[in-house]
Amino acid sequence: MKIINKLLMGLLLISSIEGNELVLKEIKDVGDNSIRITFKLDKVSYLNSYALNNPSRIVIEVNQSELENIIDEPYNYPIKKVRASSKGDVSTIVVDLYESVYWKKPWQVQTKDGVLVNLEIKKDRNIKQNIRDIIVAIDAGHGGKDPGAVSKNNLLEKDITLLIARELERTLRDTKGYRPVMIRKDDSFIDLNDRYQDARKVGADIFVSIHADAFRLASVKGASVFIWSEEASSITAKNLSKKELKNNPSIKSKIGKLDVDDFDEDAARTLYQLVYEAKIKNSKILGDKVLEQLKRDPFTKIHKKQVEYADFRVLKSIDIPSILVESGFISNPDDARRLKGKAGRRMISRSIFLGIHNYFKEKPKPNTFMESMPDHVIYEIQKGDVLSEIAIRFGVTVEDISNNNNLKNKPIYPGQLLKIYI
Ligand SMILES: [Zn+2]
């Protein structure tokens, strides 16, 4: 049996490398002091990217790819050169730099003749070491023709999930060091495979899926947090995921039918066992942090006190810590009322935000803004903001904000930066 497995793995390896050639496409100035470096691949790939200092450089490892030609390309300041070499089935791209830069995590774009891998760097004299934003993929459950759960008075899960997602997006967007990416921005249908494929393409550091449940018993209520498991340990969770499939036959028909240039997470799980194990461990930490915040929220009741395991397909990426937050049961009148109101949804998004932030405090990503700000965040005041609302968003008091930023009796203005200790 073991030998057969090994043979199968070998075959998988060969078949997936085949035709995944890495080529340097172009390096160009894109304005705003930024330079974009574009590579071409045949399929969406599992990338690992990081920055190093002294000497300053950015590294991208492209797994299961091959180089047709050695890449060794000089470019304008601050790039010394872009080079690449390969070892086994990993091609390693190195961008050698003269100084530290603000860099965007590489992202992949599917085009009709292959996949483009983009890396963008920006000159910034104030930066002391290479730094990038943390990318949070926010997945608002359901959408379009798939309403998700529907309450007795016609509250739709897809509407609630999108509103919570937008709240979370807002907080992350205006907080330095984070970049939210909405998997769905509006009321459109996106199938489950595309949701995690899209998270990989944007280079998500974590993936958060937002849902709201329904149950035949109106008394069942409260929020819960799930992480992926091949063998769901919770029977409730199993029933849930089956139900989600039953409610949506179009999702069911999509199972196992990935596009040819998609990344096959199932095959990769065997190939990158250690990466996958770390992902599960980190998903659990992230889930625990969010659940801890939900428990503190006075408005939200908890359905399950522990992080649950389920075979929710959106969570199955091999390397991106992923959680699914059920924000409550819209079949329960209390939960429905809470999720229908802005205040209730804001509390859910705040718990998720604080959970995410505490996760990165515990597992800091090297070369991100988080590393240099362990005890506070910097929030940029937006038009229409009031301090009381900002305080709620971050779970602090107006007085805290006021004291830490010398705001006593002074007006606040858009663009102003606030230090918020969380
Ligand atoms: Zn759902």
Boltz pocket constraint, residues with backbone or C-beta under 6 A from the ligand:
constraints:
  - pocket:
      binder: B
      contacts: [[A, 141], [A, 142], [A, 148], [A, 149], [A, 157], [A, 210], [A, 211], [A, 212], [A, 213], [A, 244]]
      max_distance: 6.0
